[in-house]
Amino acid sequence: MTQKVRTAIIPAAGHGTRFLPSTKSIPKEMFPLGNKPIILHVVEEAVASGIERIIFVVSHHKHPLEDFFTPNPMQEDYLLKLGKHEEVEILKKISNLAEFSFVFAKPPSGNGGALLAAKNFIEKDEPFVVVWADEIIISNAEPRIKQCINTYEKYQKPVISGVEIKDANRRTRYGMAELKDIESENDIKEIINIVEKPELGKEPSPFATHGAYVLPPEIFDKLENSPLKKNELWLTDAINSLKEKTGLLTKIIPDALYLDCGNPMLYLESQIEYGLCCDPYKTSIKKIIRETKDL
């Protein structure tokens, strides 16, 4: 019997160079999106999808992430003395969301290298989720990660979440997929190939397959035997190799709000989009936009 998917790996070891000087002291994953840091949105989605254990792959300057998800009794006592009981409960809830572990990234670099650093935390027959720390896909139905886990459990094949990138100019940023229909399925498709960061106009489809991955532990063998590209180990190469043995599916998340916080401009756009649809201040934000649109 196949094990349940209960573990998520979240690579968060990057240096955030595109956000300097802000990231000199604050990891970009801790930047706010609405009234929460980006990383908390990611963790809450994982927990809402049934994930019980979360492994962060970090670098030595990312101690604020560990501080955020670790209980701080001194801070809680101070807040209690101020009568801020509600705030204390919020902090306690965060540290109790899941079982958190932290592992340092080591060479090789790249998203595949970050994943490989967590190999010893995964049991030899344990499927797991990989999800990035600086992007969010908000679904109108079940959480994106849960939809991918359901697909994995139905077909017993690796699954990647898929989202349509409507702006063709942005497709050069992602792994774009060549897809094949599956009989009787609308939003689940077979992945024939993933083209990482294709040239403009050469993408095989408008669907990016990335963001959330449900993978078997065999992926680590593929990573260890994948060649480096520009001194980096790419997860896409290992997945393309794995699919020759296991097959590979995408679960397209229909009508999803995709928030990419990977560079300053995209982060600003994500702040606005999140505020307009999800944030408790959306009425005020819409009012401000109406009043300033002609400036």
N, C-alpha and C positions, 0 to 999 in steps of 0.2 A: 504493500500500500504506500502510495506516494505521500511524503510528509507535507503537512500544511505549510504554507508560506507565512512565517512569523517574524522574519528578520529582514531589516533593510540596511543597506550600506549607503551612506551619504558622503561622497567625496567633497571635501571642503578645504583643500590644501593649497589652492591658488594664492598668488601674491596680490591679486587685485590691482595690477599695475595701471589699468585703464582708469582707475578711480583715484589715483594719487593726486594730491597729497592726503586725501581723506583716509585712505587705507593704510597710512603709516602707523596708525594706532587702532583703527577700527576695522575689523574684517568686513568685507562687503556683504557677507551673509547676515551681518547684524544691522545693516541699514534698515530703517523702518519702511514697511509697506502698509499704509494705513496706520493703525496703532500697535502693530506688532512687527518684530524683525522678520525679514524674509525667511530665515531658517525656521522660525516657529510655524509659519504657514505650511512649510514643507513637512515638518514633523507632525503637525496636527492632521494633515491629510493621510500620512502613513498610519497613524494610530487609528483614525476613523476607518481605515481599510483593513484593520485586524492585525497590524504589525505590533509586536510586543517588545522587540529588541532592536535597537538602533545603534549601528556602528558608524561613528564619524571618522573619516580619514582626514587628518589635519596636519599642518606644519607647525613648527615650534613657535610661531608668532600668533597662533590662533587660540591662545588661552582664554580670551573672552567667550568663545563658544562653550568651553567646558565650564567656565564660571556661570554662564547663563543657565545651563541645564543641571547644575549641581546645587543642592540645598545650601542656604546661607543662614544658619541660625542667628548669627549676630545681627544681620540685617533685619530678619523677621522680628527679633526681640525689640529692636529700635522702632520699627513700624508699629508694633503692638503698643508700645509706650505712648505713641502719638495717637492711638485710637484708630489706626488704619487697618482694621480687621479684614475688610474686603480685599485690600491689596495683598495682605499676607496669604490669604486663601488662593489668590491668583498665582502667586509665586510658588506655593506648595504644589498646586496642580501641575505647573510646568515641570517641576522636577520629578513628579510621579507619573508623567505621561507614558513612559516606557522605561525599560532597562537600557541605560546609555553606556556605551563604551567608546573610548577614544584611542586611536592608533596613529602613529606618525607615518606620514608618507616617506618613501625612500626611492632612490633611483630604480628603474627609469621613470622619468616624468611623463606627463600626459594622463588622460583620463583612464587609460588602461593600466598604467603604472599605479595610479591611486587605488584602483580596485584590487590589484594584485597584493597591495599592502595588507588587505584585510583577509587574505586567504586563510590564515590560521584560526580565524574566528568563526569559520563556517565548517559545519560537519560535512563529512565526505558525501553524504547522500541528501544534503539539505538544499532545496531551492530557496532563492532569496530575491529580494527586490534591490535594484539600484535606482537611485533618484538623485538628480542634481540639486545643489544647494542654492542656486541663484535664479531659478525659474519655477513658475507655478502654472498649472493648467487647472482652471476651475470649471467643473462640469455642472450642468444643470440637473444631471441625474446622480448616480452614485459617484463617489470620488474616483478620479482617473486610475489611481493605483488599484483600487478594489476591482474596477472593470478589467484591468489587466490580469489580476490574480484569478478572477473568475474564468477568464479565457484560458489561462494556463491550466487550471484544474479541469476544464472541459476537454481540452485537446492534448494535454501533456506535452506541450511544445513550448519553447521559449517565446516570450511575447514582448513586444515593444509598443508603448503607446504611440499613436499617430495623430497628428494634427495638421489640418490644411493650412498652408502658408499662402494666404491670398495675394500678398505683395510679392511679385516675382523677383524683385530686387533683393529681397531678404532670403531667398532660397539658397543663396551662395554661402550662408552662415551655418547651414545645418546638414545633417545626413538625410538626403532625399531618397525615397524608396521607389523601386520598380515593383509593382504589385500585381497579384493575380487573384481574381475573384474565387470565392469558395461557395459552392452551391448551398443555397438556403441561408446564407449569411449576408447581411448588409454592411455591417461595420467591422467585421473580422475578415482580414485578407491575408493571403500568403505573401511573404516578402521574397522576391526573386533575387534582389540585390539592393545594397545600400551604397549610394555614391556620396562620399563625405565631401561637403563643401564644393558642390559642382560649379563649373563655370556658368555664368549667366546665360540662360536659354538652353542649357544642356542637361537640366534636371529631368529625371525619368518620369516624374509625376509631381503634382503640387503638394504631396504629402510628405512631411518630415516625420521620420520615425526616430524619436528620441524622447528624453525626459523621464520616462519610467520604464524599467526593464525587469522582467521576471525571468531569471536565469537559473539553470542547473549548475552544480559545482564544477562540471566539466569545463566550464568557461575558463577556469584558472589554467588548465593544461594548454588551452589554445593561446592564452595570453603569454604564457612562458615560452611558447614556440613561435610567437609572432615577430616579424622583423620590426625594427625601429624605423620611424619616419621623422626626419629632422630631429633625431635624438629623443623622440617621444614614442610611447607605446599607445596605440589607438585601440579603443574598445571596439570600434566598428570593424577593424580587420579581424579580430578574434571572433566576433559574432558571425561575420561572413564565412569564416572557416567552420564554426560550429554548426551552422545551418546545413552544411553538406551531410552531416550525420543525423541531426535531429529535426530538420525543418525549422522554419521561423515564421511567426505570425505577427501581425500588427492588429491592435484593437484601436480603431479610429474613434476618437472622442468627439462625437458630433456636437455642434453648437457650443464648443468650448471657448472659454476666455483664456487666451495664452498670454502670460505676462513674463516677458524675458527681461531680467534685470542685469544682464551681462555687461553692459557698458552704460555710460552716463546718459546718453540720449534715450536708449531703450528703457532705462530705469525711470527716467522722467515720464515717458509715455505710459509706463506701467502704473506709476503713481496716479496719473490722471484717470486711466481706464479703471483701475481698482476703485478709486474714489467715486467714480460715476455710477458704478454698478453694485459695489459691495460694502463700501465704507459707511459707517453710521452718519457721516457728515455729507452724504451725497446731495441732499437737498441744498445745503449751503454752497457746495462746490458748483452745482449747476447754476445757482444764482450768480456766483462770482463770474462764471464763464459767460453768462448772458450779458452781464454788465460790462464786460471787458472785451467782448468779441470784436467790437468795431475800433478798438484802439490801434 
